[in-house]
Structures are given as structure tokens and as C-alpha cells.
């Protein structure tokens, strides 16, 4: 039995709409994407295999919203909503936000271009679609949220990954076992959406307004928490931002 037959037959037997459902299962196993109760948006969701996997993972208390230019047949899962629309239209993004809520935990994209058979063209189109998913995720994700997007290997991949790394704690490339051996596809998994008003290397002057549990001083910039060792409440200090997390950052005293 070929690899293709294995996943195709498993999908039929287990009630998934597409063999790609196993790619998402494997991506979740690698990157720990879902928690019970999460809000998930699936871009390019037809025919709905990833919607099924996401709905199972987040449970009845979660929310899963899929969007595609094609019509998606209704699923027998509570908490799943589908939207027919174009990601390049702001109206579609607004509808996604209304359906999924203000705190989207995971954005998924298995979008792929219509294949021409010409490597450079197919690669460039896949990067374009992945960048669409990335920009949509920036609009939708809550702080700390995750993005998974498909792309084909090629020369433009490094630039896309570098761009994404500016907005997430880290980005890694994952090749699910369920991908066909001959395929050049991979998935960029971006973890920990950063919405901080600072970036690593920034130098600021801040007021220490509180003390953390470990004794570090705490400053706040636009409500964002900065931990600064060797400071006390009431000080005004010059700092350099060392490390930025989705909800806080670490800095070192510079004065």
C-alpha cells in the first residue's frame, strides 16, 4: 500500500473529508497548537478536513471558523461556522473577527495555488498565499496566538520566514509525515504572536512602578509589562530591552 493510499483510506474510514486532516494532526503533535476552548480560524478551509480536526481538538466549548471562496458543506460539529469570502476583502476579515471573537488563538492555512508545473511560478504563488495568511493572522490573533501556513520550498521562503519572525516568538518549518514524498510543501509554524510596544534592542527611560515576585522591578509601557532587575519602586531608569514575549519583556538597566 502506498503512502497516498494509506492516508486516503484512513480518511475514508475515519470520516475525514480529506487526507490532509492527518497533516494537521501531525502538526498539532509537533507544535502543540490546540487547547480545549480555543478559538480557531481556518483560511482556505474547503473541503473541511482541517475544520474537523480543529473542532475535535478544541471541543464543544471552542470555536472554529472556516473561510473559502468555495462553498463548504455543513459539518456535523457544534461550534463550527463557515464563511464564503475572499481574504483580500476587508469585509471578509471583519466577518471572521465577528464570528471567531476578539481573541483568536490559532490561525491555520492549507491554501495552495493552482499548480502550473513550473517550479518557480508555483513557489512564488505559494509564498503569496502564505503571506496573505500571515497578514490576516496579524489582524486576527490575540497576543500569544499561533499561525500555521503552507508554503513550497524555494528561494523566497527565507525572506517570508524572516518577516514572520518579527511578529512571533519563533518560527519553525515542519514537514508532516502525511505530506507526499514528492511534494516540496512544508508548513511554517509561528508560535507566540507578539503585540508588544517594544522590540529587542530598544532603549527607553522608564518608571519602576511595581515589584515582581522574584524581586525584579516592573515598568509599564502602554500597559505592557517590562521586568527590570536591580531596580526599586519609584526609580526612573534607562533600560535596554533584551527579550520580548507576547505579554511581557525583560530589560537590563543601562544607567
One Martini backbone bead per residue (centre of mass of N, CA, C, O) as a GRO file, in nm:
protein
  255
    1UNK     BB    1   0.095   0.036   0.024
    2UNK     BB    2   0.070   0.353  -0.018
    3UNK     BB    3   0.079   0.652   0.129
    4UNK     BB    4  -0.167   0.763  -0.009
    5UNK     BB    5  -0.357   0.530   0.057
    6UNK     BB    6  -0.344   0.539   0.359
    7UNK     BB    7  -0.469   0.830   0.404
    8UNK     BB    8  -0.716   0.798   0.231
    9UNK     BB    9  -0.839   0.553   0.380
   10UNK     BB   10  -0.847   0.674   0.661
   11UNK     BB   11  -1.038   0.903   0.594
   12UNK     BB   12  -1.275   0.726   0.511
   13UNK     BB   13  -1.295   0.555   0.777
   14UNK     BB   14  -1.288   0.832   0.981
   15UNK     BB   15  -1.449   1.086   0.834
   16UNK     BB   16  -1.269   1.249   0.647
   17UNK     BB   17  -1.250   1.482   0.379
   18UNK     BB   18  -0.925   1.462   0.407
   19UNK     BB   19  -0.592   1.369   0.419
   20UNK     BB   20  -0.497   1.647   0.554
   21UNK     BB   21  -0.582   1.591   0.846
   22UNK     BB   22  -0.301   1.452   0.924
   23UNK     BB   23  -0.129   1.698   0.914
   24UNK     BB   24  -0.261   1.849   1.150
   25UNK     BB   25  -0.214   1.635   1.362
   26UNK     BB   26   0.100   1.646   1.334
   27UNK     BB   27   0.134   1.947   1.395
   28UNK     BB   28   0.015   1.931   1.677
   29UNK     BB   29   0.221   1.726   1.787
   30UNK     BB   30   0.470   1.920   1.736
   31UNK     BB   31   0.327   2.227   1.839
   32UNK     BB   32   0.086   2.262   2.022
   33UNK     BB   33  -0.190   2.425   1.920
   34UNK     BB   34  -0.423   2.302   2.107
   35UNK     BB   35  -0.702   2.392   2.313
   36UNK     BB   36  -0.947   2.390   2.509
   37UNK     BB   37  -1.154   2.656   2.388
   38UNK     BB   38  -1.056   2.752   2.135
   39UNK     BB   39  -0.986   2.986   1.873
   40UNK     BB   40  -1.043   2.916   1.519
   41UNK     BB   41  -0.885   2.979   1.197
   42UNK     BB   42  -0.963   2.876   0.854
   43UNK     BB   43  -0.785   2.908   0.558
   44UNK     BB   44  -0.897   2.747   0.306
   45UNK     BB   45  -1.113   2.503   0.412
   46UNK     BB   46  -1.163   2.345   0.179
   47UNK     BB   47  -1.369   2.082   0.261
   48UNK     BB   48  -1.295   2.035   0.607
   49UNK     BB   49  -1.069   1.867   0.754
   50UNK     BB   50  -0.950   2.084   0.948
   51UNK     BB   51  -1.213   2.147   1.094
   52UNK     BB   52  -1.246   1.871   1.224
   53UNK     BB   53  -0.983   1.867   1.389
   54UNK     BB   54  -1.024   2.132   1.544
   55UNK     BB   55  -1.295   2.059   1.678
   56UNK     BB   56  -1.186   1.818   1.839
   57UNK     BB   57  -0.960   1.977   1.997
   58UNK     BB   58  -1.150   2.215   2.134
   59UNK     BB   59  -1.434   2.152   2.148
   60UNK     BB   60  -1.750   2.267   2.244
   61UNK     BB   61  -1.610   2.536   2.378
   62UNK     BB   62  -1.523   2.604   2.105
   63UNK     BB   63  -1.399   2.780   1.801
   64UNK     BB   64  -1.479   2.739   1.442
   65UNK     BB   65  -1.352   2.907   1.144
   66UNK     BB   66  -1.430   2.906   0.795
   67UNK     BB   67  -1.267   2.998   0.478
   68UNK     BB   68  -1.393   3.039   0.133
   69UNK     BB   69  -1.468   3.058  -0.201
   70UNK     BB   70  -1.591   2.803  -0.140
   71UNK     BB   71  -1.816   2.584  -0.062
   72UNK     BB   72  -1.905   2.452   0.262
   73UNK     BB   73  -2.008   2.192   0.397
   74UNK     BB   74  -2.171   2.096   0.649
   75UNK     BB   75  -2.102   2.016   0.982
   76UNK     BB   76  -2.105   1.767   1.259
   77UNK     BB   77  -2.024   2.037   1.440
   78UNK     BB   78  -2.000   2.213   1.701
   79UNK     BB   79  -1.872   2.542   1.655
   80UNK     BB   80  -1.905   2.558   1.337
   81UNK     BB   81  -1.808   2.802   1.091
   82UNK     BB   82  -1.892   2.941   0.767
   83UNK     BB   83  -1.724   3.130   0.498
   84UNK     BB   84  -1.784   3.317   0.204
   85UNK     BB   85  -1.464   3.440   0.084
   86UNK     BB   86  -1.220   3.706   0.056
   87UNK     BB   87  -0.911   3.787   0.196
   88UNK     BB   88  -0.882   4.073   0.038
   89UNK     BB   89  -1.131   4.143   0.206
   90UNK     BB   90  -1.223   4.320   0.479
   91UNK     BB   91  -1.502   4.197   0.519
   92UNK     BB   92  -1.398   3.910   0.577
   93UNK     BB   93  -1.233   3.977   0.829
   94UNK     BB   94  -1.471   4.091   0.990
   95UNK     BB   95  -1.637   3.829   0.988
   96UNK     BB   96  -1.429   3.659   1.134
   97UNK     BB   97  -1.417   3.827   1.393
   98UNK     BB   98  -1.716   3.800   1.467
   99UNK     BB   99  -1.713   3.481   1.481
  100UNK     BB  100  -1.435   3.436   1.667
  101UNK     BB  101  -1.341   3.692   1.791
  102UNK     BB  102  -1.086   3.878   1.966
  103UNK     BB  103  -0.945   3.577   2.059
  104UNK     BB  104  -0.741   3.434   1.859
  105UNK     BB  105  -0.535   3.143   1.877
  106UNK     BB  106  -0.569   3.017   1.572
  107UNK     BB  107  -0.410   3.010   1.249
  108UNK     BB  108  -0.499   2.856   0.937
  109UNK     BB  109  -0.313   2.726   0.633
  110UNK     BB  110  -0.376   2.521   0.319
  111UNK     BB  111  -0.301   2.692   0.092
  112UNK     BB  112  -0.299   2.656  -0.272
  113UNK     BB  113  -0.206   2.664  -0.578
  114UNK     BB  114  -0.244   2.646  -0.898
  115UNK     BB  115  -0.090   2.421  -1.085
  116UNK     BB  116   0.171   2.442  -1.348
  117UNK     BB  117   0.473   2.291  -1.316
  118UNK     BB  118   0.627   2.552  -1.241
  119UNK     BB  119   0.831   2.605  -0.992
  120UNK     BB  120   0.860   2.919  -0.962
  121UNK     BB  121   0.557   2.982  -0.975
  122UNK     BB  122   0.449   2.803  -0.746
  123UNK     BB  123   0.623   2.923  -0.526
  124UNK     BB  124   0.535   3.221  -0.547
  125UNK     BB  125   0.232   3.164  -0.493
  126UNK     BB  126   0.268   3.036  -0.213
  127UNK     BB  127   0.390   3.287  -0.079
  128UNK     BB  128   0.151   3.470  -0.125
  129UNK     BB  129  -0.051   3.305   0.043
  130UNK     BB  130   0.112   3.303   0.307
  131UNK     BB  131   0.109   3.613   0.336
  132UNK     BB  132  -0.193   3.639   0.361
  133UNK     BB  133  -0.216   3.474   0.621
  134UNK     BB  134  -0.026   3.646   0.792
  135UNK     BB  135  -0.187   3.914   0.773
  136UNK     BB  136  -0.448   3.801   0.888
  137UNK     BB  137  -0.329   3.714   1.162
  138UNK     BB  138  -0.256   4.001   1.262
  139UNK     BB  139  -0.566   4.079   1.281
  140UNK     BB  140  -0.669   3.818   1.470
  141UNK     BB  141  -0.465   3.771   1.685
  142UNK     BB  142  -0.372   3.709   1.985
  143UNK     BB  143  -0.175   3.719   2.225
  144UNK     BB  144   0.016   3.421   2.164
  145UNK     BB  145  -0.059   3.329   1.902
  146UNK     BB  146  -0.104   3.105   1.617
  147UNK     BB  147   0.064   2.996   1.306
  148UNK     BB  148  -0.034   2.812   1.003
  149UNK     BB  149   0.156   2.769   0.688
  150UNK     BB  150   0.172   2.705   0.360
  151UNK     BB  151   0.469   2.609   0.162
  152UNK     BB  152   0.709   2.625  -0.082
  153UNK     BB  153   1.003   2.553  -0.166
  154UNK     BB  154   1.250   2.827  -0.183
  155UNK     BB  155   1.394   3.146  -0.227
  156UNK     BB  156   1.143   3.305  -0.065
  157UNK     BB  157   1.130   3.178   0.224
  158UNK     BB  158   1.331   3.335   0.404
  159UNK     BB  159   1.189   3.612   0.392
  160UNK     BB  160   0.924   3.524   0.516
  161UNK     BB  161   1.035   3.416   0.782
  162UNK     BB  162   1.170   3.681   0.874
  163UNK     BB  163   0.910   3.844   0.885
  164UNK     BB  164   0.760   3.664   1.096
  165UNK     BB  165   0.976   3.690   1.333
  166UNK     BB  166   0.878   3.985   1.415
  167UNK     BB  167   0.571   3.858   1.528
  168UNK     BB  168   0.725   3.616   1.675
  169UNK     BB  169   0.897   3.420   1.879
  170UNK     BB  170   0.875   3.177   1.661
  171UNK     BB  171   0.999   2.990   1.367
  172UNK     BB  172   0.903   2.684   1.199
  173UNK     BB  173   0.974   2.395   1.011
  174UNK     BB  174   0.730   2.153   0.882
  175UNK     BB  175   0.715   1.792   0.797
  176UNK     BB  176   0.477   1.600   0.738
  177UNK     BB  177   0.418   1.268   0.688
  178UNK     BB  178   0.150   1.316   0.505
  179UNK     BB  179   0.323   1.408   0.305
  180UNK     BB  180   0.436   1.378   0.010
  181UNK     BB  181   0.738   1.287  -0.102
  182UNK     BB  182   0.729   1.480  -0.372
  183UNK     BB  183   0.682   1.718  -0.200
  184UNK     BB  184   0.759   2.079  -0.127
  185UNK     BB  185   0.609   2.098   0.123
  186UNK     BB  186   0.547   2.321   0.401
  187UNK     BB  187   0.535   2.440   0.748
  188UNK     BB  188   0.475   2.736   0.911
  189UNK     BB  189   0.542   2.778   1.261
  190UNK     BB  190   0.394   3.033   1.458
  191UNK     BB  191   0.485   3.139   1.783
  192UNK     BB  192   0.377   3.394   1.958
  193UNK     BB  193   0.223   3.665   1.937
  194UNK     BB  194   0.338   3.994   1.890
  195UNK     BB  195   0.223   4.317   2.073
  196UNK     BB  196   0.447   4.493   2.143
  197UNK     BB  197   0.591   4.827   2.205
  198UNK     BB  198   0.853   4.646   2.182
  199UNK     BB  199   1.200   4.568   2.107
  200UNK     BB  200   1.480   4.429   2.066
  201UNK     BB  201   1.713   4.698   2.160
  202UNK     BB  202   1.564   4.892   2.300
  203UNK     BB  203   1.570   5.231   2.435
  204UNK     BB  204   1.467   5.338   2.765
  205UNK     BB  205   1.267   5.538   2.984
  206UNK     BB  206   1.161   5.433   3.313
  207UNK     BB  207   0.917   5.348   3.551
  208UNK     BB  208   0.905   5.208   3.868
  209UNK     BB  209   0.583   5.057   3.988
  210UNK     BB  210   0.687   4.761   4.067
  211UNK     BB  211   0.698   4.420   4.208
  212UNK     BB  212   0.805   4.118   4.169
  213UNK     BB  213   0.833   3.794   4.287
  214UNK     BB  214   1.164   3.809   4.228
  215UNK     BB  215   1.230   4.141   4.268
  216UNK     BB  216   1.168   4.280   4.025
  217UNK     BB  217   1.121   4.536   3.840
  218UNK     BB  218   0.833   4.734   3.720
  219UNK     BB  219   0.733   4.829   3.403
  220UNK     BB  220   0.523   5.048   3.186
  221UNK     BB  221   0.407   5.024   2.837
  222UNK     BB  222   0.104   5.055   2.746
  223UNK     BB  223   0.056   4.811   2.972
  224UNK     BB  224   0.334   4.685   2.939
  225UNK     BB  225   0.556   4.452   3.069
  226UNK     BB  226   0.868   4.528   3.250
  227UNK     BB  227   1.157   4.363   3.346
  228UNK     BB  228   1.388   4.501   3.610
  229UNK     BB  229   1.666   4.453   3.741
  230UNK     BB  230   1.797   4.637   3.999
  231UNK     BB  231   1.523   4.768   4.112
  232UNK     BB  232   1.300   5.027   4.236
  233UNK     BB  233   1.047   5.174   4.353
  234UNK     BB  234   1.049   5.507   4.190
  235UNK     BB  235   1.232   5.474   3.963
  236UNK     BB  236   1.437   5.620   3.704
  237UNK     BB  237   1.531   5.436   3.406
  238UNK     BB  238   1.763   5.303   3.196
  239UNK     BB  239   1.693   5.079   2.915
  240UNK     BB  240   1.731   4.745   2.769
  241UNK     BB  241   1.590   4.537   2.549
  242UNK     BB  242   1.617   4.179   2.535
  243UNK     BB  243   1.321   4.031   2.576
  244UNK     BB  244   1.027   3.918   2.394
  245UNK     BB  245   0.698   3.867   2.477
  246UNK     BB  246   0.362   3.867   2.445
  247UNK     BB  247   0.324   3.997   2.773
  248UNK     BB  248   0.645   4.047   2.801
  249UNK     BB  249   0.961   4.184   2.927
  250UNK     BB  250   1.317   4.214   2.918
  251UNK     BB  251   1.559   4.413   3.106
  252UNK     BB  252   1.836   4.637   3.127
  253UNK     BB  253   2.031   4.828   3.298
  254UNK     BB  254   2.208   5.150   3.186
  255UNK     BB  255   2.285   5.362   3.443
   0.00000   0.00000   0.00000
